[in-house]
């Protein structure tokens, strides 16, 4: 079970499957014991690029960001903790900032580079 949990969490970070499915799998396994997974700039850029290309649905990005931000076993890379935490907060609460669009994804890629 621990390996499956880690795989589900890694799948969430790497968005190896549709975002909604990855979020559901990660929530199911978050309470099990095991190592944390790290969110870093390359992982965020990858998710954003896949949203821009249409491979992932950008409308699911707020739920994905909320899950990454709130799950116990996901951690933000300490080197970029301020920027990545700001990204997760802004994307997961579009009602406070701006709706997530392809242009917003592009803007975040620029900020991450």
N, C-alpha and C positions, 0 to 999 in steps of 0.2 A: 504494500500500500504506500510506503514512504516514497518509493521510486515513482509510482503513478502520481502522487501528490506533487513531487518536485517537477515531473514532466508537465503537469497541468499548469503549475505556476510559471515554469519556463515558457510554456506555450502561450500564456497570457502576455508575458513580457515581449516575446518575439513575435506575437500575433501569428502563430503558425497556422491558425484556422480563422474562420470568421470571428470577429471580435465578440459578438454576443455569445457564441458557443465557448470561446476561451474564458470569458468572464464566468459563465455558469460552472465550468469545470474547476476553475480556480477557487470559487466560493465553496464548492463541495469539499475541497481538500485542504483549505487554509487552516483548519483547526487541528489537523494531524501533525504529529511531531516530524521534525526534519529541518534541513537547512533552508535558509532564506534564499531568495533569488534577488539579483541586483538589477535595478533599472539604471541604464546609463544613456549618454547622448546617442551613441550609435543605435541603440534599441528604439529610442524615441524617433530618431530620424527615419529609421526603417518603417515604423508604423505610419508616420506621416507621409512618406513617399508612396507607400502602398495605398493610402487613402487618396492621394492625389491621382494616382494612376487608375483608380477605380477597382483595384484588386480587393480592397477593404471598403466597407461602407463608412464614410466619414461621419454619418449621422449617429453611428454607434460609438464614436470616439469619446463623448462625455461619459458614458457608462464605463468604458474601458479605463479612462483616466481615474474615475472615482474608485474603481476596484483596485487598480494599482496603488492608489494613494492610501486606501483604507485597509487592505488585507494585511494581516499580521506578519506574514512571511515574505512580503516584498519590501525591499529596502532601496533607497535612492543612493546612487553613487555619491560618496561624501565629497569628492572633488567638485561636483556640480550640484550640490544639494539645494542651494538657493534657487538657481535657475530652473532645475527640474521640478522642484516643489511648486514654484510659481506656475510652471507649465501645467502640472497636474491640477492645481487649484483652479486656474482660469479655464482650462478645457472642461473640467468636470462641472463647472457652474456657469454655463453660458448665459443663464438668466441674470447673472451679476456682471458679466463682461460683454461678450458678443457671441452671437450664434456661431457654431462651428461650420465653416465652409471650406472649400478647397483653398480659397485665398488665405484664410486664417492658417491653414496647414502650411502653406508656402511661407507665410510670415514667420511662423515658428521655426521652420527649417532655417531660415535666414538668421534668426536669433541664436540658434544652436550652433551655427558654424563660426 
